[in-house]
Amino acid sequence: MTKAFVFPGQGSQFVGMGKELADNFSSAKDVFNEINEALNQDLFKLMTEGPEQELTLTANAQPALMAHSMAVVAILKNDFKINLKDYAHFVAGHSLGEYSAACASGIFSLADTAKLLRTRGDAMQKAVPVGVGGMAAVIGASYSDVVSLAEECTFNGKYICVAANDNADGQVVLSGHIEAIDKAVEIAGNYGAKRCLKLPVSAPFHSPLMQPAANVMAQALSQTQTSEPQIPLISNVKAVAVNSSEQIINNLISQVTGSVRWRESVNWMKEQGINEVIELGAGKVLSGIVKRSHKDINTISAGTVAEIEELAQHLTK
């Protein structure tokens, strides 16, 4: 099968994440220790013991999810002799997952990826005061209708509303000023939505309001050592594969304010002949999204010991 490996974004974190991996594989423990040292924080303890409220903070959730994903990559490589570059035609990640994909492709070191995500999480949280922005999931409407909804909710010349995450057919997330988001929730039914639900997030991610965070990431990325990707990376903002580290860096900067074009990315994978998508890390969110749009694509999720062992057997049979 022609394979793409994908990495989850924020929302898949949970207290207890990574513990089973570290208990069973020293290679996973090494990943968590290296990230702890890079961040000068016992992130692994927070991942495994909580409290949940602290783990879900953007600055912690982002490196934690990357840590879990990269522990899976390390187990596959060191314990099962499976190097992603020998199996993957493409890698991709949803929002912060694009950094996990970049690390898995060899663009960033593990320590630098952790530092970048800590910087990204802090910058995204600080970009907009709490209570000014928000996000809402629109269910059941087409992407073009959600874009029209967002345009109607961008009003008075000062309230912004954009389609931030185009996840799958009938599943789009809006982002912007809270007044615009509230209006979208109120009138979404006029645009064919079955439901429109405000999300429990503290900032309007992937919207123009995140420009201060994009400026911070431009500076941080310019100071980070990079290598050329060993596996082509499908960019969130371009929805096609990118083969140069310079392009990937530029796209990661644009991604802070730009839309996550996940539906289009999966469609592009399909056009390239991808018939198996393997999700590495916490949860099964991306596998579900892929299956929602393309039932003929085989999906596999690997985040637990049993799932990793099953994946290793599948890849080497």
FIFI-498727 format. One record per residue (C-alpha): residue number from 1; chain; x, y, z. Coordinates in Angstrom, 3 decimals. Example, Ala and Ser with C-alpha at 12.3 -4.5 7.8 and 13.67 -1.06 7.14 Angstrom:
2
NODE num cadena        u        v        w
NODE   1      A   12.300   -4.500    7.800
NODE   2      A   13.670   -1.060    7.140
//
This chain:
317
NODE num cadena        u        v        w
NODE   1      A    0.000    0.000    0.000
NODE   2      A    1.037    3.613   -0.613
NODE   3      A    1.322    5.233    2.795
NODE   4      A    1.145    8.628    4.483
NODE   5      A    1.965    9.028    8.168
NODE   6      A    0.036   11.753    9.989
NODE   7      A    0.341   13.415   13.399
NODE   8      A   -2.504   14.703   15.605
NODE   9      A   -3.165   18.259   16.726
NODE  10      A   -4.383   19.907   19.904
NODE  11      A   -7.347   18.320   21.632
NODE  12      A   -6.015   14.745   21.568
NODE  13      A   -4.075   15.150   24.821
NODE  14      A   -5.140   13.240   27.952
NODE  15      A   -3.762   12.680   31.436
NODE  16      A   -1.795    9.426   31.398
NODE  17      A   -0.473    9.913   27.873
NODE  18      A    2.930    8.340   27.288
NODE  19      A    3.101    6.361   30.538
NODE  20      A    2.492    2.941   28.993
NODE  21      A    5.073    3.655   26.294
NODE  22      A    7.743    4.691   28.798
NODE  23      A    6.965    1.690   31.040
NODE  24      A    7.525   -0.718   28.146
NODE  25      A   10.196    0.901   25.955
NODE  26      A   13.402    2.675   27.027
NODE  27      A   13.430    4.411   23.607
NODE  28      A   10.185    6.180   24.560
NODE  29      A   11.585    7.102   27.963
NODE  30      A   14.619    8.602   26.209
NODE  31      A   12.343   10.818   24.089
NODE  32      A   10.478   12.095   27.145
NODE  33      A   13.724   12.716   29.048
NODE  34      A   15.216   14.673   26.140
NODE  35      A   12.118   16.861   25.882
NODE  36      A   12.087   17.441   29.660
NODE  37      A   15.694   18.606   29.438
NODE  38      A   15.043   20.827   26.409
NODE  39      A   12.134   22.576   28.147
NODE  40      A   13.696   22.580   31.608
NODE  41      A   10.373   21.167   32.848
NODE  42      A    9.078   17.753   33.907
NODE  43      A    6.578   17.689   31.057
NODE  44      A    6.388   13.897   31.240
NODE  45      A    5.114   14.068   34.822
NODE  46      A    2.457   16.554   33.724
NODE  47      A    1.505   14.257   30.833
NODE  48      A    1.161   11.196   33.036
NODE  49      A   -0.183   12.689   36.270
NODE  50      A   -1.838   15.978   35.325
NODE  51      A   -3.552   18.064   36.483
NODE  52      A   -5.657   18.077   33.326
NODE  53      A   -6.247   21.830   33.498
NODE  54      A   -2.495   22.440   33.305
NODE  55      A   -1.903   19.841   30.595
NODE  56      A   -4.554   21.420   28.347
NODE  57      A   -2.827   24.815   28.434
NODE  58      A   -1.674   25.460   24.878
NODE  59      A    1.979   25.871   25.896
NODE  60      A    1.959   22.390   27.486
NODE  61      A   -0.444   20.493   25.231
NODE  62      A    1.510   21.261   22.068
NODE  63      A    4.908   19.820   23.117
NODE  64      A    3.130   16.992   25.004
NODE  65      A    1.340   15.785   21.882
NODE  66      A    4.543   16.013   19.872
NODE  67      A    6.357   14.054   22.610
NODE  68      A    3.823   11.227   22.453
NODE  69      A    4.017   11.084   18.648
NODE  70      A    7.795   11.114   18.578
NODE  71      A    7.947    8.390   21.246
NODE  72      A    5.936    6.199   18.858
NODE  73      A    8.351    7.057   16.028
NODE  74      A   11.318    6.185   18.277
NODE  75      A    9.794    2.833   19.297
NODE  76      A    9.150    1.910   15.670
NODE  77      A   12.727    2.832   14.726
NODE  78      A   14.687    1.473   17.674
NODE  79      A   12.610   -1.493   18.823
NODE  80      A   11.071   -2.687   15.563
NODE  81      A   13.732   -1.444   13.071
NODE  82      A   11.082    0.504   11.159
NODE  83      A   12.362    3.831    9.852
NODE  84      A    9.545    6.022    8.537
NODE  85      A   11.531    7.164    5.499
NODE  86      A   11.522    3.565    4.233
NODE  87      A    7.733    3.313    4.421
NODE  88      A    6.245    6.806    4.118
NODE  89      A    5.511    8.505    0.821
NODE  90      A    4.401   11.622    2.711
NODE  91      A    4.062   12.956    6.257
NODE  92      A    1.524   15.516    7.448
NODE  93      A    0.196   16.894   10.713
NODE  94      A   -2.823   18.864   11.853
NODE  95      A   -1.754   22.320   13.086
NODE  96      A    0.878   21.631   15.787
NODE  97      A    1.091   18.116   14.303
NODE  98      A    2.896   19.654   11.358
NODE  99      A    5.847   20.220   13.714
NODE 100      A    5.729   16.532   14.708
NODE 101      A    5.723   15.667   11.001
NODE 102      A    8.693   17.984   10.419
NODE 103      A   10.591   16.322   13.270
NODE 104      A    9.744   12.844   11.954
NODE 105      A   10.987   13.929    8.524
NODE 106      A   14.311   15.044   10.025
NODE 107      A   13.863   18.796    9.493
NODE 108      A   14.162   19.679   13.200
NODE 109      A   15.859   17.904   16.072
NODE 110      A   13.638   16.587   18.845
NODE 111      A   14.876   19.190   21.345
NODE 112      A   14.390   22.059   18.892
NODE 113      A   10.879   20.863   18.021
NODE 114      A    9.947   20.908   21.707
NODE 115      A   11.351   24.430   22.130
NODE 116      A    9.556   25.664   19.011
NODE 117      A    6.235   24.292   20.213
NODE 118      A    6.667   25.816   23.655
NODE 119      A    7.394   29.167   21.979
NODE 120      A    4.432   28.679   19.632
NODE 121      A    2.042   27.800   22.443
NODE 122      A    3.121   30.766   24.570
NODE 123      A    2.953   33.154   21.606
NODE 124      A   -0.494   31.956   20.501
NODE 125      A   -1.830   32.336   24.027
NODE 126      A   -0.415   35.852   24.410
NODE 127      A   -1.393   37.102   20.944
NODE 128      A   -4.980   37.895   21.921
NODE 129      A   -6.288   38.710   25.424
NODE 130      A   -8.518   36.015   26.931
NODE 131      A  -12.154   36.722   26.115
NODE 132      A  -11.461   38.684   22.924
NODE 133      A  -11.405   35.747   20.518
NODE 134      A  -12.975   32.332   20.128
NODE 135      A  -13.671   29.406   17.825
NODE 136      A  -16.741   27.414   16.814
NODE 137      A  -17.267   24.126   14.972
NODE 138      A  -19.774   24.211   12.132
NODE 139      A  -21.281   20.789   11.418
NODE 140      A  -23.177   19.789    8.305
NODE 141      A  -22.499   22.763    6.025
NODE 142      A  -20.247   22.826    2.969
NODE 143      A  -16.923   24.642    3.138
NODE 144      A  -18.096   27.316    0.683
NODE 145      A  -21.218   27.941    2.774
NODE 146      A  -19.108   28.262    5.936
NODE 147      A  -16.881   30.790    4.160
NODE 148      A  -20.021   32.785    3.291
NODE 149      A  -21.150   32.521    6.921
NODE 150      A  -17.765   33.827    8.075
NODE 151      A  -18.003   36.740    5.651
NODE 152      A  -21.416   37.736    7.016
NODE 153      A  -20.051   37.582   10.571
NODE 154      A  -17.113   39.845    9.715
NODE 155      A  -18.937   43.077   10.421
NODE 156      A  -18.624   46.719   11.479
NODE 157      A  -15.121   46.803   10.015
NODE 158      A  -13.641   45.588   13.270
NODE 159      A  -14.856   42.037   13.928
NODE 160      A  -13.034   39.243   12.073
NODE 161      A  -14.369   35.742   11.376
NODE 162      A  -12.619   33.175    9.152
NODE 163      A  -12.804   29.482    8.290
NODE 164      A   -9.778   28.317   10.287
NODE 165      A   -9.854   24.515   10.000
NODE 166      A  -11.336   22.804    6.954
NODE 167      A  -11.233   19.331    8.486
NODE 168      A  -13.615   17.244    6.388
NODE 169      A  -16.822   17.433    4.397
NODE 170      A  -19.342   19.022    6.747
NODE 171      A  -16.814   19.767    9.492
NODE 172      A  -15.301   23.264    9.464
NODE 173      A  -14.059   25.387   12.375
NODE 174      A  -14.491   29.173   12.523
NODE 175      A  -12.114   31.510   14.345
NODE 176      A  -12.126   35.215   15.143
NODE 177      A  -13.489   37.867   17.490
NODE 178      A  -15.918   36.457   20.047
NODE 179      A  -18.690   38.816   18.861
NODE 180      A  -18.365   37.392   15.345
NODE 181      A  -18.269   33.815   16.637
NODE 182      A  -21.412   34.418   18.719
NODE 183      A  -23.177   35.747   15.632
NODE 184      A  -22.053   32.697   13.607
NODE 185      A  -23.507   30.347   16.225
NODE 186      A  -26.766   32.266   16.030
NODE 187      A  -27.192   32.267   12.243
NODE 188      A  -25.293   29.159   11.087
NODE 189      A  -28.560   27.366   10.340
NODE 190      A  -29.182   29.877    7.546
NODE 191      A  -26.123   28.418    5.776
NODE 192      A  -27.107   24.759    6.004
NODE 193      A  -25.403   23.940    9.294
NODE 194      A  -26.946   21.210   11.436
NODE 195      A  -25.066   22.510   14.466
NODE 196      A  -22.636   25.287   15.365
NODE 197      A  -20.870   24.874   18.695
NODE 198      A  -18.435   27.176   20.440
NODE 199      A  -15.215   25.364   21.306
NODE 200      A  -13.554   25.428   24.742
NODE 201      A  -10.427   27.242   23.554
NODE 202      A   -8.901   30.416   24.892
NODE 203      A   -7.712   32.006   21.656
NODE 204      A   -8.783   32.424   17.990
NODE 205      A   -6.210   30.084   16.431
NODE 206      A   -5.495   30.146   12.679
NODE 207      A   -6.984   33.591   12.183
NODE 208      A   -5.446   37.007   11.322
NODE 209      A   -5.702   37.855   15.034
NODE 210      A   -2.722   35.527   15.547
NODE 211      A   -0.331   37.803   13.621
NODE 212      A    1.708   38.676   16.764
NODE 213      A    2.327   34.936   17.255
NODE 214      A    3.312   34.557   13.598
NODE 215      A    5.929   37.289   14.106
NODE 216      A    7.311   35.443   17.135
NODE 217      A    7.498   32.173   15.200
NODE 218      A    9.225   33.828   12.254
NODE 219      A   11.972   34.950   14.637
NODE 220      A   12.189   31.582   16.433
NODE 221      A   12.267   29.552   13.226
NODE 222      A   14.941   31.804   11.708
NODE 223      A   17.202   30.897   14.643
NODE 224      A   16.562   27.132   14.475
NODE 225      A   18.925   24.762   12.679
NODE 226      A   17.216   22.760    9.945
NODE 227      A   17.977   19.865    7.612
NODE 228      A   16.319   18.984    4.323
NODE 229      A   13.304   16.674    4.744
NODE 230      A   13.850   12.946    4.309
NODE 231      A   10.118   12.565    3.571
NODE 232      A    8.007   15.118    1.656
NODE 233      A    5.751   17.056    4.047
NODE 234      A    2.204   18.051    3.126
NODE 235      A    1.731   21.638    4.258
NODE 236      A   -1.435   22.740    6.093
NODE 237      A   -1.590   26.050    4.237
NODE 238      A   -0.719   24.705    0.761
NODE 239      A   -2.425   21.262    0.860
NODE 240      A    0.392   19.828   -1.277
NODE 241      A    3.733   18.230   -0.432
NODE 242      A    6.782   20.424    0.084
NODE 243      A   10.347   19.173   -0.370
NODE 244      A   12.540   22.004    0.928
NODE 245      A   13.128   23.087    4.503
NODE 246      A   12.970   26.757    3.460
NODE 247      A    9.464   26.322    2.039
NODE 248      A    8.377   24.322    5.076
NODE 249      A    9.615   27.068    7.433
NODE 250      A    7.715   29.726    5.461
NODE 251      A    4.580   27.600    5.539
NODE 252      A    4.878   27.050    9.299
NODE 253      A    4.960   30.831    9.775
NODE 254      A    1.927   31.281    7.502
NODE 255      A    0.136   28.453    9.304
NODE 256      A   -0.199   30.507   12.523
NODE 257      A   -2.669   32.897   10.849
NODE 258      A   -3.684   30.676    7.920
NODE 259      A   -6.309   27.983    7.538
NODE 260      A   -5.555   24.311    8.161
NODE 261      A   -6.582   22.842    4.805
NODE 262      A   -6.874   19.260    6.027
NODE 263      A   -9.769   18.174    3.771
NODE 264      A   -7.853   19.354    0.721
NODE 265      A   -4.642   17.746    2.030
NODE 266      A   -6.356   14.355    2.301
NODE 267      A   -7.910   14.819   -1.145
NODE 268      A   -4.431   15.566   -2.508
NODE 269      A   -3.040   12.423   -0.832
NODE 270      A   -5.770   10.419   -2.530
NODE 271      A   -4.889   11.963   -5.901
NODE 272      A   -1.257   10.898   -5.382
NODE 273      A   -2.334    7.298   -4.888
NODE 274      A   -2.223    7.175   -1.095
NODE 275      A   -4.448    4.310    0.045
NODE 276      A   -3.298    3.975    3.652
NODE 277      A   -3.042    6.718    6.293
NODE 278      A   -1.271    5.858    9.552
NODE 279      A   -1.785    8.155   12.562
NODE 280      A    1.065    8.161   15.081
NODE 281      A    0.399    9.527   18.567
NODE 282      A   -2.474   10.233   20.923
NODE 283      A   -6.033    9.434   19.914
NODE 284      A   -7.669    8.563   16.619
NODE 285      A   -9.069   11.947   15.546
NODE 286      A   -7.295   12.217   12.191
NODE 287      A   -8.059    8.599   11.270
NODE 288      A  -11.738    9.339   11.838
NODE 289      A  -11.603   12.501    9.760
NODE 290      A   -9.872   10.708    6.858
NODE 291      A  -12.404    7.864    6.962
NODE 292      A  -15.270   10.349    6.985
NODE 293      A  -14.265   11.713    3.568
NODE 294      A  -12.581    8.653    2.015
NODE 295      A  -13.998    5.333    3.142
NODE 296      A  -11.738    3.514    0.654
NODE 297      A   -8.535    4.735    2.390
NODE 298      A   -7.318    2.259    5.005
NODE 299      A   -6.602    4.000    8.318
NODE 300      A   -4.485    2.818   11.246
NODE 301      A   -3.931    4.554   14.594
NODE 302      A   -0.889    3.739   16.721
NODE 303      A   -0.536    5.328   20.151
NODE 304      A   -0.591    2.402   22.576
NODE 305      A    1.821   -0.523   22.977
NODE 306      A   -0.659   -2.975   21.459
NODE 307      A   -1.379   -0.664   18.514
NODE 308      A    2.330   -0.094   17.842
NODE 309      A    3.036   -3.838   17.913
NODE 310      A    0.124   -4.433   15.539
NODE 311      A    1.355   -1.667   13.218
NODE 312      A    4.897   -3.082   13.205
NODE 313      A    3.550   -6.486   12.244
NODE 314      A    1.428   -4.927    9.505
NODE 315      A    4.317   -2.920    8.046
NODE 316      A    6.786   -5.824    7.974
NODE 317      A    4.529   -8.637    6.797
//
